[in-house]
Structures are given as C-alpha cells and as structure tokens.
C-alpha cells in the first residue's frame, strides 16, 4: 500500500528550450545553456518536494505536436509539476496569437512550427490547484512585444503559479551563456539555508539578476512588494527598485555547474553583477543518473549539454566530440548498442578530420564502436550498421588488424545466416 501511495504522488519536471533569440548577431537568450543548467540542479530542490520524480528535457524540437505530447504527459502526473520554458516568444502574422518559437521557426512559419501559448494553459487547466509551477525566462521579439504590452501579462493557467521574466526585443543579451534570471534563480536556490517558496525565490532572483529596462516581470513589483524573502534577506523586494543586488543570505556551498561560466572567466564583470559561481563538471551527475537506471534522464541531459557546446564551440570542436562520446557510453550503459555504435563511429569519423589516422583518440572511438557493434543481438541492426563500421576500420592502418578481421567475419556470417523473416 505504501508503494501505491508514493506512486500516486509522483512528480514531474519538464524543461523546454525553444528557439534561440538573437539581435544583431548577439545572443539574447541561449535556451540550451539554460536547460542544461537547470538540469543539473537536484530535482528535489527544483520541485521543492522529495517525492519520486520524472524529468523531461526538450531541446531542439521542431514540431509543436512533439512538445504538446510531452506537455500532456507531464500534466497528467498526479504529483507536483514544474514546467520551465526558455527561448523566444513570438506571434503569428495576424498578430493575434502568441507562440513559443521552436528550432527553425521563422516569421512565415509561426503557425506551423511554433507552440501556441494557449496550448500550455489548456493542458494545465484541469490540474489541482497548488501543484503546478510555470517558470519562464523568455525574450519577446518585435511581433510578440506589442501583444505583451497590451495584455500586461503572460497567463498560463488559473491553477498554475507563474514566475519569470520576458525581456523586450531591443536588448543586447549576455551571449551564449546562462541567462541572468535563470542563473540568479539557481544561485538563490542554493544560497538559502532553507528552501524558499517559489515566490521568494522569484523575488530574490529578480533583485539579483541584471535585467534590461522595460522587462516584464511575472509577478511584478506590486505582487512582490512585501514578500518576506529567504532567512537573512530583506523584505519588500521590488522588481525594479533593487536591480542587480543579491540576497545578503548565505553563500552557496554547492555551486551549480552553469554552461558558459568558463566563457566569462577573466572578463571584467559589471559592478552590479554577482561573482560567477565556480563551474562544476556535470559528468558525475549524469553518470549517477545512468548508474541509478535513469537512462532517459541521463541521455537527455547529456544531449542538452551537447547542444549548448555546439552553439558555443562548434560541432567539430573537441568539446562537442567529448559529449558525443559521453552519449555513446550512456547508450551502452542503457543497452542501446545500435545507438552506441552509431555515436562512437560518428565521433571517430569526425576526429579523423582533425587527427592523424593513428591518433589515440581516433582509435579509442573506433574501438568503442566495434565493441558495441559486437554486442548487438539483433541481426538486422548489426547488418545495417556493420558496413559503415568496416569502412571506418579500413582507414585506420595502425589499428590492430584483428579488429577489422573480427568485424568482417561477423558481417559475412550474418549475411550467410538464414533470414528470420
């Protein structure tokens, strides 16, 4: 009976990265960096609950129906739910409906490639009061900003608590790093000796973040005035009366690994910006998820970091290749040897473009691909991925020739084996 009760209380964290927001080639908000940073924070702290919880990461989605499916599944959870949305807010050409732009959304394709904002409210509408939180870190483009000015708010659902910021279009953002509001929200979450309420966290984050003039704060100064913040912090925080000053509470004892921190090292910080938290390595956290059997969460978080690294360092960079190999090993741990083979092979081929054929990094990736291919029990999958692997092994003259012979013999055996169809 105890197990049944705990299952009924199961919670969910849904992290959605929409389209990147850019102005004059400068990044205003980097959704991949934000989602990656949020994904490393302990779920119990994000959700303010110790119940068992599922986490879903959506980064790079292009189909609004895919996002809707994940949103619907998250909304069906019986326990607490937090939905975090970051990216570019836009509107259709008729100027009547707001959307969260997804990867590849253009002004001409909003109605087909972006997530209508009312879908969020519709899916959350029937959830019990007090169990749903929506956290926003958005930038409105020129099409959406007039609608926001008209509405004065960005409602999600009467049953949900909505917190966050929407920055105006004419603003130069921080670049491809974690947004100031999200960073401040995480820092304040870690800094407080006891977990503040979401409203207190929001008030502290607004006070600590570097926000542009005219930013839409949800809830705003009227609702925030008089809020009692975390222990040791001043009360009466206003959305615009204390820009850039953090809580006088305790310093973080466990800094969160924030993507982009390393990009800011050595750069002069504005006087009103809190010092950047030291960067941690997210790999131990991801490995812990995988060893605990939470393979889907580990894979999605690794993919979020890979997307961020692609944006900041390039898809062929050593940093990006490291994350391809991390994803390959996570696939191996999950028993998905076909994906692991494909990822290791992809890493090896990309490394061949910048390393000699006898480089240790190339051989390690090729050996990983071969091992995972030999673990494939599905003959069709092995036949499908085998030729590509053999082509890779043939261009590595310094590799142990027995590796190529092993692959060739197995592929020949699979071709001779009777069909299972």
Secondary structure, 3 states (H helix, E strand, C coil): CHHHHHHHCCEEEEEEECCCEEECCEEEECHHHHHHHHHHCCHHHHHCCCCCEEEEEEECCCCHHHHHHHHHHHHCCCCCEEEEEEEEEEECCCCCCEEECCCCCCCCCHHHHCEEHHHHHHHHCCCCCCCEEEEEEEEECHHHHHHHHHHCCCCCCCCEEEEEEEECCCCCCCCCCCCHHHHHHHHHHHHCCCCCCHHHHHHHHHHHCCCCCCCEEECCHHHHCCCCCCCCCCCCCCCCCCCCCCCCCCCCCCCCCCCCHHHHCCCCCCCCCCCCCCCCCCHHHHHHHHHCCCHHHHHHHHHHHHHHHHHHHCCCCHHHHHHHHHHHHHHHHCCCHHHHHHHHHHHHHHHHCCCCCCCHHHHHHHHHHHHHHHCCCCHHHHHHHHHHHHHHHHCCCCCCHHHHHHHHHHHHHHHHCCCCC
